[in-house]
Amino acid sequence: MAYWYNVATGAVEDDATRGQDSDVMGPYDSAEEASRALEIAAEKTKAWDEADRRWDDGED
C-alpha cells in the first residue's frame, strides 16, 4: 500500500483516502515515511543544491 502526505491538511493518507494530486506528496512506502515528507523534501533539496554548486564550480 502506498502512503501520501497531504500538504493542504497535513495528514498522512493512503490510497483509499488520498486527496487531489495537487495536494499530495508521495508515494511513500510507510505512513511514518509519509509523515516526514516535508523533511525528506528539504533534505533532497539541500543535496541537489550542493550537487549544483559542485557542478557550477567544476568539482564534478
N, CA, C and O atoms as a GROMACS GRO file, in nm:
protein
  240
    1MET      N    1   0.084  -0.118   0.000
    1MET     CA    2   0.000   0.000   0.000
    1MET      C    3   0.088   0.124   0.000
    1MET      O    4   0.192   0.128   0.067
    2ALA      N    5   0.047   0.222  -0.074
    2ALA     CA    6   0.120   0.348  -0.081
    2ALA      C    7   0.059   0.447   0.018
    2ALA      O    8  -0.060   0.443   0.048
    3TYR      N    9   0.146   0.537   0.067
    3TYR     CA   10   0.103   0.642   0.158
    3TYR      C   11   0.141   0.776   0.098
    3TYR      O   12   0.237   0.786   0.022
    4TRP      N   13   0.067   0.878   0.134
    4TRP     CA   14   0.082   1.012   0.079
    4TRP      C   15   0.078   1.113   0.193
    4TRP      O   16   0.016   1.088   0.296
    5TYR      N   17   0.143   1.227   0.173
    5TYR     CA   18   0.134   1.337   0.267
    5TYR      C   19   0.055   1.448   0.200
    5TYR      O   20   0.092   1.495   0.092
    6ASN      N   21  -0.053   1.489   0.263
    6ASN     CA   22  -0.138   1.595   0.209
    6ASN      C   23  -0.090   1.729   0.262
    6ASN      O   24  -0.100   1.756   0.382
    7VAL      N   25  -0.036   1.813   0.174
    7VAL     CA   26   0.019   1.942   0.217
    7VAL      C   27  -0.091   2.041   0.256
    7VAL      O   28  -0.064   2.137   0.329
    8ALA      N   29  -0.212   2.020   0.208
    8ALA     CA   30  -0.322   2.111   0.242
    8ALA      C   31  -0.374   2.085   0.383
    8ALA      O   32  -0.413   2.178   0.454
    9THR      N   33  -0.374   1.958   0.424
    9THR     CA   34  -0.430   1.923   0.554
    9THR      C   35  -0.325   1.883   0.657
    9THR      O   36  -0.351   1.885   0.777
   10GLY      N   37  -0.205   1.846   0.610
   10GLY     CA   38  -0.100   1.798   0.700
   10GLY      C   39  -0.122   1.654   0.743
   10GLY      O   40  -0.056   1.606   0.836
   11ALA      N   41  -0.212   1.584   0.677
   11ALA     CA   42  -0.245   1.447   0.714
   11ALA      C   43  -0.174   1.347   0.624
   11ALA      O   44  -0.146   1.374   0.507
   12VAL      N   45  -0.146   1.231   0.682
   12VAL     CA   46  -0.096   1.117   0.605
   12VAL      C   47  -0.219   1.042   0.554
   12VAL      O   48  -0.312   1.016   0.630
   13GLU      N   49  -0.217   1.007   0.427
   13GLU     CA   50  -0.330   0.940   0.365
   13GLU      C   51  -0.282   0.813   0.296
   13GLU      O   52  -0.165   0.801   0.259
   14ASP      N   53  -0.376   0.719   0.277
   14ASP     CA   54  -0.343   0.601   0.198
   14ASP      C   55  -0.417   0.613   0.065
   14ASP      O   56  -0.482   0.714   0.039
   15ASP      N   57  -0.408   0.510  -0.017
   15ASP     CA   58  -0.470   0.518  -0.149
   15ASP      C   59  -0.621   0.541  -0.140
   15ASP      O   60  -0.680   0.606  -0.227
   16ALA      N   61  -0.684   0.488  -0.037
   16ALA     CA   62  -0.829   0.500  -0.023
   16ALA      C   63  -0.874   0.639   0.020
   16ALA      O   64  -0.986   0.681  -0.010
   17THR      N   65  -0.787   0.711   0.090
   17THR     CA   66  -0.825   0.843   0.143
   17THR      C   67  -0.748   0.957   0.079
   17THR      O   68  -0.759   1.072   0.122
   18ARG      N   69  -0.673   0.926  -0.022
   18ARG     CA   70  -0.583   1.024  -0.085
   18ARG      C   71  -0.659   1.142  -0.143
   18ARG      O   72  -0.764   1.127  -0.206
   19GLY      N   73  -0.603   1.262  -0.120
   19GLY     CA   74  -0.660   1.385  -0.174
   19GLY      C   75  -0.621   1.406  -0.319
   19GLY      O   76  -0.569   1.316  -0.385
   20GLN      N   77  -0.646   1.526  -0.368
   20GLN     CA   78  -0.616   1.561  -0.506
   20GLN      C   79  -0.466   1.556  -0.532
   20GLN      O   80  -0.386   1.580  -0.442
   21ASP      N   81  -0.429   1.526  -0.656
   21ASP     CA   82  -0.288   1.519  -0.695
   21ASP      C   83  -0.211   1.644  -0.655
   21ASP      O   84  -0.097   1.635  -0.609
   22SER      N   85  -0.271   1.759  -0.672
   22SER     CA   86  -0.201   1.885  -0.645
   22SER      C   87  -0.176   1.908  -0.496
   22SER      O   88  -0.100   1.997  -0.459
   23ASP      N   89  -0.240   1.828  -0.411
   23ASP     CA   90  -0.227   1.846  -0.266
   23ASP      C   91  -0.139   1.742  -0.198
   23ASP      O   92  -0.112   1.754  -0.079
   24VAL      N   93  -0.093   1.640  -0.271
   24VAL     CA   94  -0.023   1.531  -0.204
   24VAL      C   95   0.121   1.516  -0.253
   24VAL      O   96   0.154   1.545  -0.368
   25MET      N   97   0.204   1.468  -0.162
   25MET     CA   98   0.342   1.431  -0.192
   25MET      C   99   0.352   1.280  -0.173
   25MET      O  100   0.294   1.225  -0.080
   26GLY      N  101   0.425   1.215  -0.260
   26GLY     CA  102   0.441   1.071  -0.248
   26GLY      C  103   0.439   1.007  -0.384
   26GLY      O  104   0.442   1.076  -0.486
   27PRO      N  105   0.435   0.879  -0.387
   27PRO     CA  106   0.401   0.788  -0.279
   27PRO      C  107   0.520   0.753  -0.190
   27PRO      O  108   0.636   0.764  -0.230
   28TYR      N  109   0.488   0.710  -0.069
   28TYR     CA  110   0.586   0.663   0.028
   28TYR      C  111   0.550   0.521   0.067
   28TYR      O  112   0.435   0.480   0.057
   29ASP      N  113   0.650   0.446   0.112
   29ASP     CA  114   0.630   0.305   0.147
   29ASP      C  115   0.562   0.283   0.281
   29ASP      O  116   0.507   0.176   0.306
   30SER      N  117   0.566   0.382   0.369
   30SER     CA  118   0.506   0.367   0.502
   30SER      C  119   0.442   0.498   0.545
   30SER      O  120   0.474   0.605   0.493
   31ALA      N  121   0.352   0.487   0.640
   31ALA     CA  122   0.289   0.607   0.696
   31ALA      C  123   0.392   0.693   0.766
   31ALA      O  124   0.386   0.816   0.758
   32GLU      N  125   0.488   0.630   0.834
   32GLU     CA  126   0.593   0.705   0.904
   32GLU      C  127   0.676   0.785   0.804
   32GLU      O  128   0.707   0.902   0.829
   33GLU      N  129   0.712   0.723   0.693
   33GLU     CA  130   0.789   0.794   0.591
   33GLU      C  131   0.708   0.910   0.533
   33GLU      O  132   0.761   1.019   0.512
   34ALA      N  133   0.580   0.887   0.507
   34ALA     CA  134   0.495   0.993   0.455
   34ALA      C  135   0.484   1.109   0.553
   34ALA      O  136   0.475   1.224   0.512
   35SER      N  137   0.484   1.079   0.682
   35SER     CA  138   0.474   1.185   0.783
   35SER      C  139   0.598   1.274   0.783
   35SER      O  140   0.594   1.386   0.833
   36ARG      N  141   0.707   1.225   0.726
   36ARG     CA  142   0.832   1.301   0.718
   36ARG      C  143   0.851   1.364   0.578
   36ARG      O  144   0.962   1.406   0.545
   37ALA      N  145   0.746   1.371   0.499
   37ALA     CA  146   0.757   1.416   0.360
   37ALA      C  147   0.825   1.552   0.346
   37ALA      O  148   0.911   1.568   0.259
   38LEU      N  149   0.789   1.648   0.428
   38LEU     CA  150   0.848   1.781   0.416
   38LEU      C  151   0.996   1.777   0.454
   38LEU      O  152   1.078   1.844   0.391
   39GLU      N  153   1.031   1.701   0.556
   39GLU     CA  154   1.170   1.687   0.597
   39GLU      C  155   1.252   1.617   0.488
   39GLU      O  156   1.363   1.659   0.457
   40ILE      N  157   1.197   1.512   0.430
   40ILE     CA  158   1.265   1.440   0.323
   40ILE      C  159   1.286   1.532   0.203
   40ILE      O  160   1.394   1.533   0.143
   41ALA      N  161   1.184   1.610   0.167
   41ALA     CA  162   1.196   1.702   0.055
   41ALA      C  163   1.304   1.807   0.082
   41ALA      O  164   1.380   1.841  -0.009
   42ALA      N  165   1.311   1.858   0.204
   42ALA     CA  166   1.413   1.957   0.239
   42ALA      C  167   1.553   1.896   0.230
   42ALA      O  168   1.646   1.961   0.182
   43GLU      N  169   1.569   1.772   0.275
   43GLU     CA  170   1.699   1.704   0.267
   43GLU      C  171   1.741   1.684   0.123
   43GLU      O  172   1.857   1.706   0.087
   44LYS      N  173   1.646   1.642   0.039
   44LYS     CA  174   1.678   1.622  -0.104
   44LYS      C  175   1.713   1.753  -0.172
   44LYS      O  176   1.806   1.759  -0.252
   45THR      N  177   1.639   1.858  -0.140
   45THR     CA  178   1.666   1.989  -0.199
   45THR      C  179   1.806   2.037  -0.161
   45THR      O  180   1.879   2.090  -0.244
   46LYS      N  181   1.842   2.019  -0.035
   46LYS     CA  182   1.976   2.059   0.011
   46LYS      C  183   2.083   1.980  -0.064
   46LYS      O  184   2.183   2.038  -0.106
   47ALA      N  185   2.064   1.850  -0.081
   47ALA     CA  186   2.162   1.768  -0.152
   47ALA      C  187   2.171   1.809  -0.299
   47ALA      O  188   2.280   1.818  -0.354
   48TRP      N  189   2.057   1.836  -0.362
   48TRP     CA  190   2.059   1.878  -0.502
   48TRP      C  191   2.124   2.015  -0.518
   48TRP      O  192   2.199   2.037  -0.613
   49ASP      N  193   2.098   2.107  -0.425
   49ASP     CA  194   2.163   2.238  -0.430
   49ASP      C  195   2.314   2.225  -0.418
   49ASP      O  196   2.388   2.294  -0.488
   50GLU      N  197   2.360   2.137  -0.330
   50GLU     CA  198   2.504   2.115  -0.315
   50GLU      C  199   2.563   2.052  -0.441
   50GLU      O  200   2.673   2.089  -0.482
   51ALA      N  201   2.492   1.959  -0.501
   51ALA     CA  202   2.539   1.898  -0.626
   51ALA      C  203   2.547   2.003  -0.737
   51ALA      O  204   2.643   2.004  -0.815
   52ASP      N  205   2.448   2.092  -0.744
   52ASP     CA  206   2.451   2.201  -0.843
   52ASP      C  207   2.571   2.293  -0.818
   52ASP      O  208   2.638   2.335  -0.912
   53ARG      N  209   2.598   2.324  -0.691
   53ARG     CA  210   2.711   2.410  -0.659
   53ARG      C  211   2.841   2.345  -0.703
   53ARG      O  212   2.927   2.411  -0.762
   54ARG      N  213   2.856   2.216  -0.675
   54ARG     CA  214   2.978   2.145  -0.715
   54ARG      C  215   2.991   2.144  -0.867
   54ARG      O  216   3.101   2.161  -0.920
   55TRP      N  217   2.882   2.122  -0.937
   55TRP     CA  218   2.882   2.121  -1.083
   55TRP      C  219   2.924   2.258  -1.136
   55TRP      O  220   3.009   2.268  -1.225
   56ASP      N  221   2.863   2.364  -1.081
   56ASP     CA  222   2.894   2.500  -1.125
   56ASP      C  223   3.040   2.536  -1.099
   56ASP      O  224   3.102   2.610  -1.176
   57ASP      N  225   3.095   2.483  -0.990
   57ASP     CA  226   3.235   2.509  -0.956
   57ASP      C  227   3.333   2.415  -1.026
   57ASP      O  228   3.454   2.424  -1.004
   58GLY      N  229   3.281   2.326  -1.111
   58GLY     CA  230   3.368   2.234  -1.184
   58GLY      C  231   3.425   2.120  -1.099
   58GLY      O  232   3.524   2.059  -1.137
   59GLU      N  233   3.363   2.093  -0.987
   59GLU     CA  234   3.412   1.988  -0.898
   59GLU      C  235   3.362   1.850  -0.938
   59GLU      O  236   3.419   1.749  -0.895
   60ASP      N  237   3.258   1.843  -1.017
   60ASP     CA  238   3.204   1.713  -1.061
   60ASP      C  239   3.216   1.698  -1.209
   60ASP      O  240   3.176   1.595  -1.264
   0.00000   0.00000   0.00000
